[in-house]
C-alpha cells in the first residue's frame, strides 16, 4: 500500500464510521469505509466494524502508520468510546495517535468559495456546537474560530454576512436558523462527519509530526458534561 496508512475512527455523532485511507492532499486515497447508525451504543459495534474493515482491505496491524480519532465536539459518550478504542489500538500496535477536530473533518464535506462556512453539530439542551471556516488558496476549508456551544437563535442573530451551514445542528434547528436570510443550509446527506475525512486530515497531520500523547489525550468537549455540572453544584453547596 502506497503512502501512510491511517485507521480513522469517528464516533462524535450517532452515525459512527471507521475507515482506512492512504496519503493526503492530492495523493489521498480511500481504501475502505464502514458507516452505521446503530440502535445500540458505539461500544457494541465499533470493534467489530474495525475488524471487518481491516479484513476487507487485507490490512494487518503492522501495516498501519497511525490511528486517527475524531476529537469532538460531539456526543460525550461517543467521544469517550472512540477515544478509548483508539488508545487501546495505539498501545497494542505501537502506532502514533492523531487527533482530528470533528468540525474540521465535517467542513471537508462541502466546497464553499463565496461564503463563510459554519459547521454545526447538535449539542442538545437547545444548543449547537459551532465552528467557522473560510476557503484557502488551495480550495480547502481552514478554521478561523475555536468551536463554541451557542443557542441556534443566538448564532443566527449574530451572522451579518452570507454563510453556508452544515451538520446535524443545522438540520435540527433549520426553521430557527433560516429566519436569517443570509443563511443557506446544505442537503442532509452531507451533514454527517465521516471517518474517511478524519483520515484525510490525519495523513497531513502525521506527516507534519502532529501526534498526541496517548496517556494524556482527551476529547474536545467544549462544555462540561451533565455529571461535571452536577458535581460542581454539589461542591458549591
C-alpha positions in Angstrom: 0.0 0.0 0.0 1.5 3.3 -1.1 1.6 6.3 1.3 0.8 6.5 5.0 -1.9 4.1 6.0 -4.4 5.5 8.5 -7.1 3.8 10.5 -9.6 6.5 11.4 -12.4 6.3 14.0 -15.4 8.7 14.0 -17.9 8.4 16.9 -18.8 12.0 17.6 -22.3 11.6 16.2 -24.9 8.9 16.3 -23.8 7.7 12.8 -20.4 6.3 13.6 -17.8 5.2 11.0 -14.3 3.8 10.6 -12.1 4.0 7.5 -8.7 3.0 6.1 -7.0 5.7 4.0 -3.7 6.3 2.4 -1.8 9.5 1.8 -3.1 13.1 2.0 -3.6 16.0 -0.3 -3.5 15.0 -4.0 -2.2 11.6 -3.0 -5.2 10.8 -0.7 -7.0 7.6 -1.4 -9.9 5.9 0.4 -9.4 2.1 0.7 -12.5 1.2 2.7 -15.1 2.8 5.0 -17.8 1.4 7.2 -20.7 3.6 8.5 -23.6 2.7 10.7 -26.3 4.3 12.8 -27.0 1.5 15.3 -29.8 1.4 17.9 -27.1 0.3 20.4 -24.1 2.3 21.5 -20.9 2.6 19.5 -19.2 0.3 22.0 -21.3 -2.6 20.8 -20.4 -2.2 17.1 -17.1 -0.3 16.9 -14.5 -3.1 17.4 -16.5 -5.4 15.1 -16.6 -2.7 12.4 -12.8 -2.2 12.7 -12.2 -5.9 12.4 -14.4 -6.1 9.2 -12.7 -3.1 7.8 -9.2 -4.5 8.3 -10.2 -7.9 6.8 -11.9 -6.3 3.8 -8.9 -4.2 2.9 -6.5 -7.0 3.6 -4.6 -4.9 6.1 -2.7 -6.0 9.2 -2.0 -4.0 12.3 1.7 -3.8 11.4 0.7 -2.2 8.1 -0.8 0.8 9.8 1.2 4.1 10.1 -1.2 5.8 12.6 -4.6 5.7 14.3 -6.8 8.8 13.9 -9.6 9.7 16.2 -12.3 12.3 15.8 -11.8 14.5 18.8 -15.1 16.3 19.0 -17.0 18.3 19.9 -20.0 15.9 19.8 -21.7 13.2 21.8 -19.8 12.9 25.2 -20.4 9.1 25.3 -19.5 8.6 21.7 -16.3 10.6 22.0 -15.2 8.6 25.1 -15.9 5.3 23.4 -14.0 6.3 20.3 -11.0 7.7 22.3 -10.8 4.5 24.5 -10.8 2.3 21.4 -8.2 4.4 19.6 -5.9 4.4 22.7 -6.3 0.6 23.1 -5.2 0.0 19.5 -2.4 2.6 19.7 -0.9 0.9 22.8 -1.4 -2.6 21.4 0.0 -1.9 18.0 2.6 0.7 19.0 1.4 3.2 16.5 1.0 7.0 16.8 -2.3 8.6 17.7 -3.6 11.5 15.6 -6.4 13.7 16.9 -8.6 15.5 14.4 -11.2 18.1 15.5 -14.6 16.8 14.3 -15.8 20.1 12.8 -12.6 20.3 10.7 -13.4 17.0 9.1 -17.0 17.9 8.7 -16.0 21.0 6.8 -14.5 18.9 4.1 -17.9 17.6 3.1 -18.6 20.7 1.0 -16.8 23.2 -1.1 -17.7 26.8 -0.4 -15.8 29.6 -2.2 -18.0 32.7 -1.9 -19.4 32.4 1.6 -18.4 31.8 5.2 -18.8 28.1 6.2 -20.2 27.2 9.6 -20.2 23.6 10.8 -22.9 22.8 13.4 -23.5 19.7 15.5 -26.5 19.3 17.7 -25.3 19.8 21.3 -28.7 19.1 22.9 -30.2 21.4 25.5 -31.2 23.9 22.8 -27.6 24.5 21.8 -25.3 23.7 18.9 -21.5 23.2 18.6 -20.3 25.8 16.0 -17.1 26.4 14.2 -16.4 28.8 11.3 -14.3 28.2 8.2 -13.1 30.1 5.1 -11.7 28.5 1.9 -8.0 29.0 1.5 -5.9 29.4 -1.7 -5.9 25.6 -2.2 -9.7 25.4 -2.1 -9.7 23.8 1.4 -11.7 25.0 4.5 -9.5 26.5 7.2 -10.8 27.1 10.7 -11.0 30.7 11.7 -12.5 30.2 15.2 -12.5 27.8 18.0 -15.6 25.7 18.5 -18.3 27.1 20.8 -21.6 26.0 22.3 -24.3 28.5 21.4 -28.1 28.7 21.0 -29.3 28.4 17.4 -31.2 31.7 17.7 -28.1 33.5 19.1 -26.0 32.1 16.2 -28.5 33.3 13.6 -28.8 36.7 15.1 -25.1 37.2 15.2 -24.4 36.5 11.5 -24.0 39.6 9.3 -22.6 38.0 6.1 -23.7 35.2 3.8 -23.0 31.8 5.3 -23.5 28.1 4.5 -24.4 25.8 7.4 -23.6 22.1 7.5 -24.2 19.5 10.1 -26.8 17.9 12.4 -27.3 21.2 14.3 -28.4 22.9 11.0 -30.9 20.1 10.4 -32.4 20.0 13.9 -32.8 23.8 14.2 -33.4 24.5 10.5 -36.6 26.7 11.0 -34.9 28.9 13.6 -31.7 29.4 11.6 -33.5 30.1 8.3 -35.1 33.2 9.8 -31.9 34.9 8.8 -31.9 35.4 5.0 -28.1 35.3 4.9 -28.1 31.6 5.8 -28.2 28.6 3.4 -28.2 25.0 4.6 -26.6 22.1 2.7 -28.5 18.9 2.0 -29.0 16.5 4.9 -26.9 13.7 3.3 -23.8 15.9 3.6 -24.4 16.6 7.3 -22.6 13.7 8.9 -18.9 13.6 10.0 -17.1 10.8 8.2 -14.1 8.7 9.3 -12.6 9.0 5.8 -12.3 12.8 6.1 -10.8 12.4 9.6 -8.3 10.1 7.9 -7.6 12.6 5.2 -6.7 15.3 7.7 -4.8 12.8 9.8 -2.4 11.9 7.0 -1.4 15.5 6.7 -1.0 15.9 10.5 1.0 12.7 10.8 3.4 13.9 8.0 3.9 17.1 10.0 4.6 15.2 13.2 1.4 16.5 14.9 0.5 13.5 17.1 -0.9 13.1 20.6 0.4 11.5 23.7 -2.0 8.6 24.3 -1.6 8.9 28.0 -2.9 12.4 28.2 -5.1 12.7 25.1 -8.7 13.8 25.8 -11.6 14.7 23.5 -12.7 18.3 22.8 -15.9 18.6 24.8 -16.3 22.4 24.6 -18.8 22.4 27.5 -18.9 20.5 30.8 -20.9 17.2 30.9 -24.0 16.9 32.9 -22.1 14.8 35.5 -19.5 17.5 35.8 -22.1 20.3 36.2 -23.9 18.3 38.9 -20.6 17.7 40.7 -19.8 21.4 40.7 -23.2 22.2 42.1 -22.7 19.8 45.0 -19.2 21.1 45.7 -20.6 24.7 45.7 -23.2 24.0 48.4 
